[in-house]
């Protein structure tokens, strides 16, 4: 077999391994090591296994990942985000589906200090879903709203997915963050429209609240939001003013979260230990997958399979639209079976050369890719956010009812995706002006 054929066979083995439920990180490392051994010999394979993961993990920018994760877990365990939902609920009490809209705003606020879809869904699910059920909201609407709103966590800065993409694609992370803001806010607006329209068409989904809320209560509730506002102001103020880099922003945010939690007296040793342990476990998982992806990149480069696939696409004469459509379909399909970071790191060594060959803007593509990956978080059969919400609410609602409720939001997601792809300036405006 030629080197290219060996590379292509390696890709087939890789996807078969993942289909057999072998963990993505182990599949990446195993196939890449085996391919390098076959191509270059035992010594080169072992040398690559020792050197390439080390070079990747030694990237200074990567240190921001555990810091942003720690920031999110501290906010969650120290209960710094509970005031977000209460303030949103009181201010939106007269809006159709006000509690559902409030949960979207609350989740968006938490996303701005977290960067993790799963963490957003888990945190707001414990707060918002019981409150909506108590006010006789349709369980499917209540749970699906929180599940879908959690996906905004990867679009708004700080986004773990965007940090990893920026490292691999060698694009400025600050510009990716800026591009994600417009996409995230447009997504939030779309979700709010879905809730209001559905409740207008079927008021039984979300009965109007009978309690009256005074302006004094509303302004008092705003005071409860100060922990998150202070952390957001500290992170984004310093980040976009140039006071510190995106790499340092995670550490600053985690420190601010600790200070705020100590001031509120909600950070105990047990909660801090839980936050640190979850950060270590999540960081370890991400790094294993990322190291495997870096090995796969080297294997595809040495075999020539990556260049072969890129040239095959170009020589086929496919238009940029067709290429993008194929990429979109691939990621929507992968999203049904793989978690977002694994799906991204698995495919970027193959997809990036193709995207670069048709001269697409890599900042724009990074944001669109993030949106595609987050849609996968709520699509059957393995919508991770759906099962997170299910684990939170227990027997209050069936998994099928949550998937059914999410369908209407997915229609809006497709519309938002079409807008982002048709008008790249939506994403690129802020990076070009402020980046």
C-alpha positions, 0 to 999 in steps of 0.5 A: 500500500502507498502512504496515502492509502495507509493514511486513509485506512487509518481514518477508516479504522479511527471512525470504526473504533469510535463507532464501537464506543472506544473513547475518542482520545484513546482511538486517536492516540492508538490509530495515530501511533499505529499509523506512524509505526507502520509508516516510519518504524517503531522508534519514530512512533515512540518518539512522536508519542513522547514529543508531539503531545508534550509540544501541544500541551506546553502551549502557553495559551492552553493554560487558559482552559483549566482556568476558565473551567475553574471559573465556571465550576466555582461560580456553580458550586458557590451559587453565584449565578442564582440571582441571575434567574430571579432578577430575570424572572421579576423583570420579565414577569409580564412577557409571554412565557416570562419564566422561560425567557428569564431562564434564557437570560439567566443561562446566557449570563452564566455562559458569559462566565463559564464557557461550558454548555453542560455546566450552564444547563446543569446549573440553570436546570436546578434553578429554573426548571423547578420554578417553571414547573411550580408555575404550571409551565409545560414540562417539555417547554421548561426543560427544552428551554434550559437545555437549548439555552445552555448551548449559548455557553460555547458561543459567548466568551470565554468559550473552551471550544474557541480557545482550542480551535484558536490554538489548532487553527493558529488564529487570535483567540480574542478575535474568535471571542469577539466574533462569537458575541454577535452569533451568541446574541443572535442565537439568544434572540432567536430562542426568545422569539421561539418561546414568545411565539409558541406561548402566544399560539398556545397559552396553556404552555405557560400560564400568565403569572398571577402575582404582582411584582413592584418596581422596588422588588425588581430593583432589589433583585438587580442587586443579587446580580452583582457577583456575575456582573463584577466577574464579567466586567473584570474579565472583559474589561481587562481583556478588551482593554489590553490589560491582560491576554485571553490566556491570563483572563481565565486566571483573573476570572477564577481569582475574582470568582473566589474573591466574590464567593468569599465576600458572599460567604458561599465558598467553603472548602468542600465546594472549592475542592469539588470545583478543583476536582471537576476542573482537573477531570475535565481538563484531563479529558480535553487534553487527552483528546487534544493530544490525540488530535495533534498526533493524528495531524502528524500522521495525516501529514506524513502519510499525505492523506490530508493533502490528498483529501484536500486536493480531491475536493478541489479537483472535483470542482465543487463550489464553496457552497457545496463544500460548506454544505458537506462540512455542515452535514458532517458536523450535524451528523457527528454531533448526534453521536460525539461530544463537541470537543471530541468531534472538533478535534477529531475532524479539524486535521482533515477539515482545516486544510479544505477550508483553507484551500477555498480561502474561507475566513478562519475566524468566521469558520471557527464561530460557525463550527462552534454553532454547529457543534452546539446544535449537536448538543441537543440533537438525538440520539445522544444530545448531551444537554438533554440528558444533563437536564433529564438527570437534573429533573428526574421523573418530572418529564420524559427524555422524549418530551425534552427532545420534542420541545427542543425541535422548535428551537432547532428550527430557529438554530438552522435559521440562525446558521443560515444567516451566519453563513449568508452574511459573514459580516455578522460575525466579522464586524466586531473582530475587524473593528476591535480585534 
